[in-house]
Amino acid sequence: MIRLARVGARKQPQYRIVVIEKDRARNGRSLEVVGTYNPRTNPASVALKRDRIDYWTSKGAQLSDRVQKLVSNAPTASVSAA
């Protein structure tokens, strides 16, 4: 599954977008970090490794609801490098 893992100080959330087994804890050991999300900037900053997200989804990984929204709303300029 591809989902968010919270990092950062108390009341200052930042998130990593990680590939992790569905049964593991939110911040448990992940297979790979495929992006970051910082909701505290204006506008919120999202950095994605699109090629790795595509790779993992081709292997059967499912996106969480929030990550699905982040991927669909993120600009596709990073895809042109692939």
N, C-alpha and C positions, 0 to 999 in steps of 0.2 A: 504494500500500500504506500502511496505517496501522500504525506500529511505534514502538518506543522509541528515543530518541536520548539517550545518556548525557551528562550535564553534571555539574558539581561537581568538587570537589578529589579528589586521590588518596585512596582508601579512604573517601570520603564521597560515595557515588553518589546522584545525583538524576537523574530522567529526564523528558524532554519526550515527550509523545505527539504524533507528527508525521505528516503526510501527505507522503509522499515517493515518488518513482519507485523501483520495486523494484531497479533496477540500481545505484542510487547508494550511496555509502559510508554507514556508520551515522550519522555526524554530518555528512553532506553537505548541500547546499542543499535545504531542504524547501519544499514548497508552502505549508503552513500548520501552525501549532502548535494542536492541538485539545485539549490537556490537559497535566497534570503528574502525576507519580507520585514520592512520596518514601517509600522503604521503611525509612528510618531512624527514623521516628516510630513511636510505639506507641499505637494500631494504625497501619499504613501509611496515609498520606494520599493520596487520589486526587481530583483535580479535573478534571472532564470538561466539554467543550462538546458536550452530547448532540446538539443540533440540527445542528452542523457535522459530527459523526461520521455522523449519519443522512444528511446531504446527500452526503458523499463516498462512503458505501457505496451510495447510490442511483446514483452515477455510475460504480460498478464497482470502487471501492477495496476491497481485502480486508484484514481484520484479521490481524495476526500472532497466534500462539497466546497469548502473554503478554497482549497487549492485549485479546484476546477474553475472557480470564479477568477482567481488570480491569474491563471494561465490564459483564460479567454480574454481578460481585460488588459493584459500586459501588451505593450507594443511589440510588434513582430520584427523590429529592426535587428534584434539579436539573431534571428533565424538566417538572415542574409549571409552571415559568415560561414554557415554550414554548407 
